[in-house]
């Protein structure tokens, strides 16, 4: 008997089409980036750069401060460099010069900046924008450039300052050749250069003080002087703290101005800690002792900064 049933050919299953990855697959691939580790991933480049260009040099300098150069090789000597610092009269001379500049120049500069900020905020002053720009311009001038300018202006024989003094019948002043006048010259140059930036900081803080406080003080019978001491000064306290701390740190690290104007002279009268560190490192190539001076300077900066923060906190 003939089987008339037609057998259908065996059909292979259709090929699977490639489908794009679903949202679940994409999220699974990115599962390593979670809200918990995202801040660390974003901070990782900065941390690596800090470790390479800040952390390693600091640790290297710390080790270097415990060594000395012995015949071209660094030999470990422990804390001998630090003991040498506290028995070094030239270090104390540099420290005294730095503290004198800090105690005299910084208060004068900040007081002048505060008065200028109050004047620039007053509506009685015309062309305030022009005056603000004029007092801020010295800040953008390079340290070397303005140091050279002042060294030329304060030259004893043909400097414009002494020429002007002689033209009105006054004697010449040995600005850069006398120990006392050299410090004065240094303070004048620093005040001219840094007053503008502190003025801008005080002016920005002054503009945040509510005018209602001044109106209330005026209704209570307070004049302009009492308003300044009772309203303006308390309102400027955050800016005062900022400028005091930054000016203190900058003065303790002072190097450019005395190096260009007086080169630390005459008779080490303007030698600062920064200059003394530089001389030991790059004149005498005593990098171990220079590193120790640097860490002592860091300790002084930390102590003074903490003391200033605590002082302002107690007065609050």
Buried (B, 14 or more C-beta within 10 A) or exposed (E): EEEEEEEEEEEEEEEEEEEEEEEEEEEEEEEEEEEEEEEEEEEEEEEEEEEEEEEEEEEEBEEBBBBBBEEEEBEEBEEBBBEBBEEBEEBEBBBEBBBBBBEEBBEBBBEBBBEBBBBBBEEEEEEBEEBBEEBBEBBEBEBEEBBEBBBEBBBBEEBEBBEEBEEEEEEEBBBBBBBEBBBBBBBBBBBBBBBBBBBBBBBEBBEEBEEEBBEEBBEEEBEEEEBBEBBBEEBBEEBBBBBBBBBBBEBBBBBBBBBBBBEBBBEBBBBBBBBBBBBBBEEEEBBBBBBBBBBBBBEBBEEBBEEBEEEBEEEE
